Amino acid sequence: MKTIKILHMYADMLDLYGDSGNMEVISFRCKKRGIECQIDRYSIDSAMPDFSSYDLIYIGGGADLEQQHISADLLKCREGIVDAYKKGTFLFLICGGYQLMGKYYRDADGNDIKGLGLFDYFTVAPNSRRKRCIGNIVIETEITGKKVKVVGFENHGGQTQEVKTPFGKVLYGNGNCSKSAAEGYCEKNVIATYLHGPCLSKNPEISDYMIGYCVNRGESAKISLESLDDTLEKECRQVMLDRLLKK
Ligand code: GLN
């Protein structure tokens, strides 16, 4: 089987609430199946990578200040990322990373941080830093082909608007805007979400959707993933579902 290649961008700047843990989960699940997984890092001043040579590009979340710091560098990568996305590289984006793939993020001080404009949504934070969407969140997504409940933790001021194809519907928590019905953005090769946690630790189906996508990218015959014993992961998720959804 081919080696899965992942590019983790700005791990040193955008890594809130265990976002880097998502890379550990993917690498662990690949290792259990004997799939080679190479994770490279890119940050400000790294040499410009060949983005389309990666099966997956990952960007975590960050505070407004970190988003400002990486913004100019991210814009330099625009052409490469757009090209990779068009060639089928998977984009996995958490919170601040999600916001910066849209048109812009207007931060709590009213400064516009230009996004890559890859997608049509935009994000505006309220002027007051006290008005934030903070807490546990449960959504239901169908990206894997069947309904899956996904649990995580959100902490964002940004209210993301004009999202055409959300990642899931909100069962508990806020989502794209305060008390909104929809959460995140998705396409076949994009998952953009406000869920930290790290998101993948209690949601093995989402990890496997991405691993399966990467393993099959460019292959003519479909490769199925060996199933793993996810008893512990699912029990952890169930604790949260019981706590949050049962009245
Ligand atoms: N700074 C952004 C906001 O507050 C993103 C936060 C995050 O990545 N958790 O909306």
Boltz pocket constraint, residues with backbone or C-beta under 6 A from the ligand:
constraints:
  - pocket:
      binder: B
      contacts: [[A, 16], [A, 60], [A, 61], [A, 62], [A, 63], [A, 64], [A, 67], [A, 94], [A, 95], [A, 96], [A, 97], [A, 125], [A, 155], [A, 156], [A, 157], [A, 158], [A, 159]]
      max_distance: 6.0
